[in-house]
Amino acid sequence: MLNREEALNLMQSWVQSESLRKHMLCVEAAMAAYAKKYNENEEAWSICGLLHDFDYEKYPTYDVELKTGHPYEGVRILQEQGYELEIIEAILGHAEYSGVPRNSQMAKCLFACDELCGFLVACAYMRPDHFVSLNAAAVIKKLKDKKFAAKVSRDDIEQGVRELGIEKDVHFDFVISALKSIEGKIFK
């Protein structure tokens, strides 16, 4: 398996958008925290979070039948470079339309963290202290406002929680805690 530094270089060579880079760093932090919680390989889980959207900017549209676009293009690159099958399957599974089932804990966590991270960052931008005072109750309240961060799929967030099999507030607070560790990289 390749290491985090190589994964970061791959991501940075493909992604120009600062907001997309920050999103992937957030998902990486959440995945690393869950890897620790579940006693899994932290580097593999971090890499999964870091690379899950690295092809999105170049291939934002997809064709399920032809298996082109995001995440198919990125997965081909990862296969060529020798990334683990578990990472590849998790990345495919985070795109609901791929039809790839989320059987591993890694895949379930990636799906559960992806949309949530985007929403949490949007919530944190609205607070002067960003993640410091953000908690699950505030996030749950903001989720009800369909105009706030309208592009974030509330259905995916709910489905992710169900697939993890934990309480929504526990998941939200856990990911918020993980994001606090990289707050300086997000709000600079």
N, C-alpha and C positions, 0 to 999 in steps of 0.2 A: 504494500500500500504506500502511496505517496504521503508526504507529510503536509502539515498545515501551511508551512511557508510556500511550498510548491502550489498548493491550492489557492493561497492568497495571490500569488503571482498570476495564476491562470485567471482568477476572477478579475484582477485589475487590468489584465491585458484585454479582456473582453468587454468590461463594463466602464463606460465613461460617466454615466449619471451618478452624481454624488448621493442623491437620495436612494437610488437602487443599491449602491455600495453600502450605505448605512443600514438599509433594510436587511441585507444579507449578514452584516455584522451582528445585528440584533438577533436574527434567527440562529446564528452561530452561538451566541451567548446563551440563548435559551436551551439550545440542544446540548451544549456542554454541561449546563446545570442539570438537565434531565439525565444525562449520561452518569454524572456523579450520583444522582439520586438512585438510579437503577443499577449501579455498579457495572456500567458498560464501558466500552472503549471511548474515552473522552475525545481523543484526537479524531477517530472515525466519525463520531457524532458531530463534532465541530465542523469537520470538513463537509459533511452532508449539509449542514445549515448554511455554511459559507458558499457552497456552490449550487444550491438548489435552483437559483434563478439566473445563473451566470450567462445563459444564452438568451434570456428574455429580450434584452435590448436589441439584439441583432435579428431575432426571429420571434417577434411578438404574436404573430398569427400562426395558427396551427391547422393541420389537416390530419384528423385521426386515422382516416383510411390509408393515407400515404405515409403516415407517421413522420410528418415534417413539422418544422417549427418548434416552439418551446413546449416541452422539455426534451423532445426527441433529438434535436441537433446537439444539445449539450451532452446528453447521455452517450451519443456516438463518440464524442471527444473523450469522455471519461472512460469508456470501454477501451478505446485505442490506447489510452495512457495507463491502463491497468488498475483502475479504481475497483474497489470491492463491489461485488454483486449486491450486497445489502444496501450500500449507498446508492447505487444505480436504481434499484427497485424502489427505494424510498423517494428518490427524486421523481421518478415516473409516477409513483402513487400520489404525490402531493398535487398533481394535476388531475382533478376528478375525471376529466374527459378522457384520460388515457386508458381508463378501465383496469389499470393495474391495482390489484387489491393491496391494502395496507395490512400485511400480515405480521410484520415485525414491530417490535416496540419502537425502533428507530423511525419507521415509516409513520406510525401513529403519532409520535411526538412531532415529527416534521410538519405533518398536516395540521396538528393542533396548535402549533406555534406560529406558522406562517402568517395567516391573516391576523391573528391576535397581535403579533408584534407590530404590524402596521397600524393597527388600531391603538395600541398602547402608546406608540410614539406620537400619534396625532393627539391623544389625550394629554400627554406630557408637554407637548408644545403649547398647550393652552394654560399651563400652570407656571407661575414664576419660579417655582422650585423644581419643576419638571417631575422626576420620578419620586422625589423625597416624600411628598404627602399623597401621592397617587396610591389608591388601594382598589380592591375588587369592587367594593360598593359604588365608588365613583365611576368605575368602568361600566358596571352593569347599568347604571343610570344613563350614561352617555350612549350605550348601545341602543337604547330605546329611541333616541333622536336619530331618525333615519336620514336626516339631512347632514348630520355630522359624519365626516369621513364616509361619504355615501358610497364610494367605490369598494369599501371593505365588505366582504360577504359575511353578514351575520349568520347565515345558514352554515357556512363552513366553520365558523367559530363554534357554533352549537354542536355540529357534527363532530368536530375535533374533541370537544369535551366528552361527548358520549363515547367515542372510540377509546379514549384514554381510561374511561371508567372512574373518573374522579369528580369531585364537586367543582362546579364552575368557579366559585370564589377561591378555592384552594389552588386551582390551575392559574387563575389570573394573578393572585398574589405571588405565586412561585415565579412566574415569568417576569413580573414587575421587579422582583428581587434580583433576578438574573440580569435584567437590563440596567439596573442601578450600577452594576460593576463596569459598564462601558458608557455611562452617561457622558463622560468627557469626550468621547469619540462622536457622539450623536449631536450634542449641542455645543459645537465649537464655533 
